[in-house]
């Protein structure tokens, strides 16, 4: 199989490319490099620079490289930005997906793995979020991911395309320092940034109905997430016509305060967090049930939160050498 990985020069995408090639699959990266980094693409893996909105370029890449499956990760993904720029997010994430699927079906590519998100669930009032938990996204970003799932599923039913939608929970860590997340949009790098600026990390609200009053989240190591993509790709290859929707998480909750305490301890900093008002729309608890992924893919997360922090910190120090404590 040859897999076209859109967004393959990004943080998650580069890990998926590595996992695919290590598993013996052929990979081709398709990325507009708006946030991706060309140097993340391994030697020997072709890089096609282009937007998924460019249907002709996508179709040419599929044909030129004899692509037999697509892993679609290219998307805009900042929740707050999506509130300010909903039209931009719908164009990039939904129209881009439509154009891509049009090329995929025209070229008769048989398998399609879609990068979705736990943001489709919104504020679920449940102990564990299953794939049957009602979806009620709170942001345009989450809406585009849910609409993307609908579009992928409908296309599969109409064309025979085998599909899998993977709902990521909170991604952290790095497979190696050079593949670390360079953005500061998620909790772990946000805490790193504050610590290395000699500022206090922030907790947005400590009056939630949770054991320590702070939000509880499910964190997944990016290497585990990448391996879930390989497992999904192979499941579609082995059983044509499948339509999978799967949570990709660890099934264990960690509070924001606990995560900050662990980061302080591991990095050698000792800077207690400050508490600021809640952010609108933050649910108290979002933790995955990952049982279905175990059954359908034979996949289970291997890395814990300590692994995530340790590997993410190594990447952060590589980018910010002055951050390391003696």
N, C-alpha and C positions, 0 to 999 in steps of 0.2 A: 504493500500500500504506500502511496505517496499522499501526504497530508499537507494541504495548504493551511497555514496558521496565520490568520489575520491578527494584527497586533502582536506578532511574534518577536518584535524588538522591544516590547514593553516589559515591565516588572514581572507580571504573571506569565506573559507570553514567552519570554525567554526561558523560563523554567519549564514550560510545556515543551518547547523545542528541544531542550536538553533531555527531558524525560523520554520524548519520542525517539530521538536518535539513540539514546542509550538502550532503548528497548528494541532496537533494530529496525525501526520504521524510517522511511524517507520523509524528510520535511522540506517545505518551501515556505519562506517567510514573506508575507505581504503586509506592508506597514507604511503609513504615510509619514512616519518619523516626526509627527507633531509632538509627541511625548516619548516615543521610542528612541532607542539609542542603537545605531547601526553596529557598534562594536560588540554589542551583546550577542549578535548572530554568530554562531560557531563557523569556523572555517569549513568549507565544503557544503554549507547549506545556502542555497540561492536566496538572495534578497531582492524582492520586487518592490520598488517604492511606488506607492499609489494609494488612492483613496477607494474605499469600498463603494463610494458614490459614483465612481467611474466604471460603469458596467462593461465597456469595451476592454478596458485594461484588465479587469478581473477575469473576463472570459478568455482573454489572450493568455493570462497567467495559468489558468486552469488547463487550457489546451497545450501550451508550450511545455508544461511540466508533467503532462499525463496524470493530473491529480485525480485520485480516487476517493478522497474524503476531505472535508473541511472542518477545521476547528476555528470557530469565530469568536475572537476575544476583543477585536477592535471596537472601541466604544468610548464615549465620554462618560465619566463616572463620578463626578463630584456632586454630591447631593445638594449642597448649598448653591452652587453655580447653576444647577438645573432649575432651581426655583427662580433665579434671575433671568435665565436664558432658556425657557421651555421650548421655544421654536427651534433653537439650535440643537437641543438634545433630541427632539423628535426627528429632526432632519438627519442627524448623524446616526442615531441609534436605531430608529425605525425605518426611515427611508433607505439608509445605508444597508440595512439588513434585507429589505425588499429587493434592492438592486442586486445584492449578492446572491440571494436565493434564485432570482430570475436567471442569472448566469449559471448557477449550479444546476438547475433543472434543465436548462438548454443544453448544457454540456453532458447531461446525464451522469453527473457525479452521484454515487449511491448513498453516501453517509455524511451526516452533518451534526456536529457537536456545538451547542450554543452556550455561551457564557452568560448565565443569568445571575440572580442575586437574591439573598434573603430579604432585600429591600422590597420584594414583591409582597411580603407578608404585612408590612406596616407595623401596627402595634398589637401583636397577638397576645391575648390574655390566657396563655396556656403554659404549663410547666415545660413541655417539650414541643417544638414546632415540627409537625409531620407534613408530608406533602399534601395531605388533605386539609390542613389548616386553611381557612378562608384567606384569600389574598385581598388586601386593601392597602395598596401602597400610599405613602404619605408625601411623596415628592415626584416631580416629573421624571427624575431618574428612575425611580422604582416603577413608575407607570410604563416607561419605555421598555423596561426589562419584561414586564408582564405582557405587554403588547407583542414584544418579540417572541415570547414563548407561544402565544396564540398563532402568530404568523408562521413560525417554524412548524408547529403541529399541523396547521391547516395545509401547509405546503406538502408536508409528508403524506398526509391522507390523500391529497389530490394526485400526487405524482409518484408515490411509492418510495420517496426518499426516507431512509432510516434516520431517525432523529433522537437526540438526547439533549435535554436542557438541564444544566447543572447549576443549582442554586447555592452560590458560595455564601459562607458566613464570613467572619472577620479574618482576613488573610494577613499573616505576619511572617517574619523570618526571611531567610535567604539560603539558597543552596550553596552559595559561595559568595564572598564579599563583593565581587565585581557584578553580581546579579542583584544586589540589594535594591530595595525601593529607594528611589531618589526623591520621591514626592513626600510632602509633609501634610498628609490629609487624614491619616489614620492615627489611632491612639499611640501606638508604640513610637513611631518617628516624632509625633508631636511632643511626647514626653522627653525623648532624646533631645529635641531642639531646645526645650525649656531648660533642661539640666545643663547643657553645654553653654547656654547663655547666662548661667548662674541665676536663673529665674525659677520660680516655683511652678511645677506642673499644675494644671487646672483640672478640677472636677466640676462638671456641670450638674450641680444638684446632689445633695446627700440625704434627701428626705423621701426616697423611693421605698416602696414596700419590698425591700430586699434585706438580707441579713445585716449588711453594714450601711444600708441607705443609699448606696450608689448602684448605678446600672450594672446588670450582669449580662455578659456576652459570651458567645462561643467563638473561640479562636482556632484557626486552622493553619498549620504550617504550609507555606507555599509549595514545598516539595511534595507534601502529601496531596495537595490540590492538583499539582501537575501530574502525579501518578494516577489520580482519579480520571483525568482526561485520557490518559493512555488506556486505562481500563474501559472507559466508556467507548472510545474509538474501536477497541477490539471487540467489545460486545456487539456493536453495530455491524462490524465486519462479519462476525460469526453468525448473527441471526438477522438477516435482511428483513426490513419492514417493521422494525421495533420503533416504539415511541416511548421514550423514557423521560421522566421528570424526577430529579433526585436532589436531595439535600446533601451538601458536602460540608460536613462539620465534624466535630469530635464528640458531640453529645455531652459536653461538660461546660458548666458555666464558671466564669471568672469575673469578679467584680472589678470595676474601674479602680477602686482604692487598692485592692489586692494586686492588680497589675502594676500600678505605680510603685507600690512597696517592693515588689519583686525587681522592678527595673532599677530602683535606687540601690537595692542590695547588690545586684549583679554588677552594676557599673561602678560601684564605689562611691557614688554620690549619696548624700544624706540630706535631701531637700524635701521637707514635707509639702504636700500639695495644698493649694488654697481652694476653697469652695466658692464657686460663683453660681448665679441662678441657673435653673434648668434651661436647656435649649428646647424650644417648641418641637414636639413630635418625637422626642426620645422615649421609647418604651422602656419599662423597668427591666424587663428580662426577655432576651431572645436567645434561646438555646436550641440547637438542632436535635431532632431524632435522625440519626444516620443509619438506621437499621435497613432501610430499603436499598441504600447503596451497597451495603454488605451483601445483601441477598442477590441483587441484580448484577453487581460487578465483581463480587468477591474482594471488595476493597475496604480497607479500614485504616484510619489515620494511625501513624506510628510515632509521631513526634509530639512532645508535650510543650507546655507554655515556656518552660525553662529553655528548651531547645530553640524556640522562636525568638526569645529575647536575646540569647547568646549569639545566635547567627545574625540577627538584625543589628546588634551592637557592633559586631565585627565589620559589617558593611558600612555602618555609620562612621566608625573610626577611620575606615579607609578613605571616606569622602571628607571627613573632618578630623585630621590627625590630632589636633589640639584637644579633642574631646576626651582622650584616654587619660585615666587616672594612673599615676605611678603605683 
